[in-house]
Amino acid sequence: MTTQSSSTEKFDVVIVGGGLAGLTVAYRLGDKSVLLLEKEDVIGGRTVSMEMGPYIFNQGAQMIPGADSNVARLADELGVRRTLIDKTKTCTHMNGKLVASSSDFRYLLRLPIPLLARFKLGLNVLRLRSRYSGVVDKPPRADDKRFRELSEQSLVELMKIRDPDVKALWDAFSMAASTLACDEVAAFQPVNTFLHHAADEFFVEGGTGQLTRSLGEQISARVETDASVTSVESNGGAVTVKYQQDGVACAAEAKQCVMAIPAPSALGVLRNIPEAKRAALAQCEYGAMSSAAFLVDKPSEHFLGKGIWRIPVVGKRIIGISDPTYTFSAQMKQEDGRGLIRLYAGNEASEKLQEMPDDESLAIFEEELVEVFPEVIGGVLARAVKHWPHAICPWRVGRLDLIDKIRAPYDNIHFCGDYTENSGLESAVLSAIRVVAELGAGR
């Protein structure tokens, strides 16, 4: 039974959503009177991690991009340790073959696609690196010609992809970036992800969740978990936020409100916003992703090979495999004798997996793992799965024309989250930096 709270509490700012974006806003607001509401029983959003044996299964975001990225600087400021993922090989699993090489040229030569298609692919990769390296993990801008080129056509159109094997290869990158195939989204996300994979990446010691846990420990905001927001309404220069917690109907009033939740969730609780703003947010559809981890009876390198951190997988329900043990010491892994392998699946496969009990979805993940690495049979010691219904907001063609409307505040309600930028941890932090500037305060 729900009961009504006796009074409405007042704050400078109410933040709806306790993922990386919302927590970063709270952190940057310093000592302001802030209430942060999170519907789950823990904060963290898509950064949550769990221990499996001596290793870490990052159930959502796996790593920090770039030593000079905003999220890397935030980690350093918080005292969160990050270790360079010193990748030495480029690889792909395609047509039943694992292609891996420390040389991009040899990698390209070994791909199981026609010679002419390999030649065209090589030229296109050189063009992408030359033309678009400057847009990686940057805020999308409608007045930047490169962003516009990547937003107004799909990757298939940009690169004039004709060979089905080449398209299938790019689909693996595209689904990792956007959850959708490379002819369903603008070129922006798959190009960003492809170039990002070639740049420096960092493993967060203790798991990506250390970022949000450290933020939670260092903010002065009042944090309420298991708090399900039911309505957000701006009127008379203030914002009223109503929410349910432990069967009690609660209310808070603030000078400003930050919506740091996915756009569909925000639309479900916002009241009396202009139709143009509602229409812009309605364009922010989300794709699903699922991730699974398998603790195995041999070090991960026994299966993946040395120097391999991530394997895009072509033509299967899974779209990638990674080695969460990559930055652990060789001595530690040898002494322990076990490994951990992470797999992930994009939108269409994820939606089907989410309809199943966890045991059934894990059985499908394991079947895919065994198809790639048959020697895993009989060696699985433990397994876990996590589904994300609102994983990534895909960039459809023309999305750049809406980005300013999507970001724009309405009255004293502000919009925060990676859907207002690109996707991923860097975009979450970028959105928080923008919102703190809009609020006119912070550190």
Summary of the structure (lengths in Angstrom):
residues: 443
radius of gyration: 22.1
end to end distance: 42.1
largest distance: 73.0
contacts: 1567
relative contact order: 0.20
helix: 40%
strand: 27%
